[in-house]
Amino acid sequence: MFKYIYLIRGSSNEDYKEFKNRIFKIIDPIYGNFDQIKLTLTEQAPPILSIIPFNKTKIAAISLSAGSNDSVTLPTFQDAIGYAGSYKVSEALPVTYKKKWQDRTVTPGICLLTLFRKKKSIDHKTFISRWHKGHTPLSLRIHPLWHYNRNEVTDRLSLNSEHFDGIVEEHCRTRSELLNPFKFFGNPLLIVPRMLEVYFDVKSFIDYPSIEPYLVSEYHFKS
């Protein structure tokens, strides 16, 4: 299965509902071209106070999967307002839910979408090793993750694509599991050392100043 992710940013003069409607209209014409189509997007403003430094702008990540690299014509979406990039990715699902809800309805729970770049002082091999072998098992050990979709960017499909090396979606069953630090990191005796452990681990392989975390909802258009 080949997978591609397209990023489209919202504009300041559209509200969340207008942004969602615009992205849905972009997806509809390509429905029959891919085996799987999924969308994560910002539907609401993130909390004002949060231990997660949420980006407060709007974004959509459109994921398209096909059984053959030669069987589909990839859309460009470059004419879309806010086009930020298109990427071929290598997907891994260290933990995953069993989908029981209908397509085009919101996935239960809440999702954290994170876009990031490799730390400049390390090579690509070290970046992948620390991410896959270190950070992934650390996240699964500490956080109450219901679904973890890890996407390593292997190629940028357009010259004007913004630079990202990783696109990750972490799904929790409930909003409080993500936003309540005592549920996301653990009880009061563990929360501070766990937060520090995650912070220093992230900084060991990610270019921390450029990281973009978003509070998003997920929709399967075609599963």
C-alpha positions in Angstrom: 0.0 0.0 0.0 1.3 3.4 -1.0 0.4 6.4 1.1 0.4 10.2 0.5 -0.4 13.1 2.8 -1.4 16.6 1.7 -1.4 19.5 4.1 -3.7 22.5 3.6 -3.7 25.5 6.0 -6.8 27.5 6.9 -7.0 31.2 6.2 -7.6 33.8 8.9 -10.8 35.0 7.3 -12.6 31.7 7.5 -14.1 30.1 10.6 -13.7 26.5 11.5 -17.0 25.4 9.9 -16.1 27.2 6.6 -12.7 25.6 6.7 -14.2 22.1 7.2 -16.7 22.6 4.4 -13.9 23.7 2.1 -11.8 20.7 2.8 -14.7 18.3 2.4 -15.4 19.8 -1.1 -11.8 19.3 -2.1 -11.9 15.6 -1.2 -15.2 14.7 -2.8 -14.0 14.8 -6.5 -11.2 12.3 -5.8 -13.3 9.8 -3.8 -13.2 7.0 -6.4 -9.5 7.2 -7.1 -8.0 5.7 -4.0 -8.5 2.7 -1.8 -8.5 4.6 1.4 -9.1 8.3 2.2 -8.8 9.9 5.6 -8.8 13.4 6.9 -7.6 15.0 10.2 -8.4 18.7 10.6 -8.9 21.4 13.2 -12.5 21.8 14.0 -12.2 24.0 17.1 -9.8 26.2 18.9 -7.4 24.5 21.3 -7.6 25.2 25.0 -6.1 28.5 26.1 -4.2 26.7 28.8 -2.6 23.4 28.1 0.7 21.5 28.7 0.7 20.7 25.0 1.8 23.8 23.1 -1.0 23.6 20.5 -0.7 25.6 17.3 -3.7 28.0 17.2 -4.0 28.1 13.4 -6.2 25.8 11.2 -4.8 22.9 9.3 -6.0 19.8 7.4 -4.0 16.6 6.7 -5.5 14.6 3.8 -4.2 11.0 3.7 -4.6 9.0 0.5 -3.7 5.3 0.1 -3.5 3.1 -3.0 -2.5 -0.5 -3.6 -0.2 0.4 -6.5 1.9 3.5 -7.1 1.1 3.3 -10.9 -2.7 2.8 -10.6 -3.6 6.4 -9.5 -3.2 9.9 -10.7 -2.2 11.9 -7.7 -4.0 15.2 -7.1 -1.9 18.3 -6.6 -4.2 20.4 -4.5 -1.7 23.2 -5.2 -4.5 25.6 -6.3 -6.2 25.2 -2.9 -6.0 28.2 -0.6 -3.4 27.4 2.1 -1.7 24.5 0.2 1.3 23.7 2.4 2.7 20.5 0.8 2.3 17.0 -0.5 4.4 14.0 0.8 4.9 10.4 0.1 5.2 8.7 3.5 6.0 5.3 5.1 3.3 4.5 7.5 3.4 2.4 10.7 0.7 1.7 13.2 2.3 0.6 16.5 -1.2 0.5 18.1 -4.5 0.8 16.3 -8.2 0.9 16.9 -10.8 -1.3 15.3 -13.1 0.9 13.3 -16.8 0.3 13.9 -18.2 3.7 12.9 -19.5 4.8 9.5 -17.3 6.6 7.0 -17.7 10.4 6.9 -18.6 10.5 10.6 -16.1 11.8 13.1 -13.9 9.2 14.8 -14.7 8.9 18.5 -12.2 10.5 20.9 -9.7 13.2 20.1 -6.5 13.4 18.1 -3.1 15.1 18.3 -1.6 15.9 14.9 2.1 16.7 15.1 4.3 17.9 12.2 8.1 18.0 12.8 11.5 18.2 11.3 14.7 16.3 12.1 17.1 17.8 14.5 19.8 19.6 12.5 22.7 18.2 14.5 22.0 14.5 13.8 21.9 12.4 10.6 18.9 10.8 9.1 19.7 7.3 10.4 20.1 8.6 14.0 16.8 10.5 13.6 14.9 7.4 12.5 16.4 5.2 15.2 15.6 7.6 18.0 12.1 8.2 16.7 11.2 4.6 16.0 13.1 2.7 18.6 13.1 5.3 21.4 10.3 7.7 21.2 7.6 5.4 19.9 7.8 2.8 22.8 8.2 5.7 25.2 4.9 7.3 24.0 3.1 3.9 24.2 4.4 3.3 27.7 3.4 6.7 29.1 0.4 8.0 27.2 -3.1 6.4 27.0 -2.9 6.1 23.2 -5.8 4.3 21.4 -4.4 4.8 17.9 -0.9 5.8 16.9 -0.3 6.6 13.2 3.4 7.3 12.5 4.3 8.6 9.1 7.9 9.0 8.0 8.2 11.5 5.0 10.2 9.7 2.3 9.6 12.3 -0.5 8.2 15.7 -1.1 5.9 15.6 -4.2 6.1 19.3 -5.0 8.9 21.8 -4.9 6.9 24.3 -2.8 6.1 21.7 -0.1 7.0 22.9 3.3 9.8 20.9 5.0 8.6 18.1 7.3 10.2 14.8 8.1 7.5 13.4 10.3 3.7 13.5 10.5 2.2 11.8 13.5 -1.4 11.3 14.6 -2.0 10.2 18.2 -5.5 9.3 19.2 -7.0 9.1 22.7 -10.4 7.6 23.5 -11.6 10.7 25.3 -10.8 14.4 25.3 -9.7 14.4 28.9 -7.2 11.6 28.2 -5.3 14.0 25.9 -5.9 17.3 27.7 -5.8 16.3 31.3 -2.1 16.1 32.2 -2.9 13.6 35.0 -4.4 11.2 32.5 -2.0 12.0 29.6 1.2 11.6 31.7 0.0 9.8 34.9 -0.7 10.3 38.6 0.8 13.3 40.5 3.9 11.3 41.7 4.8 10.4 38.1 3.7 13.4 36.0 6.8 15.7 36.4 9.5 13.0 35.8 7.5 11.7 32.8 7.0 15.1 31.3 10.7 15.7 31.6 11.5 12.3 30.1 9.3 13.0 27.1 10.6 16.6 26.7 14.3 15.6 26.6 13.6 12.6 24.4 11.8 14.7 21.9 14.6 17.3 21.9 17.1 14.5 21.1 15.8 14.0 17.6 13.3 16.7 16.7 14.0 20.3 15.7 12.0 21.5 18.7 11.4 25.2 17.8 9.7 24.2 14.5 7.4 21.5 15.9 3.7 22.0 15.1 1.1 20.2 17.4 -2.6 20.6 16.5 -5.8 19.5 18.2 -7.7 17.8 15.5 -10.7 15.6 14.6 -10.5 12.6 12.3 -12.8 11.5 9.4 -12.5 8.4 7.3 -14.0 9.1 3.9 -13.2 5.7 2.5 -12.0 2.9 4.7 
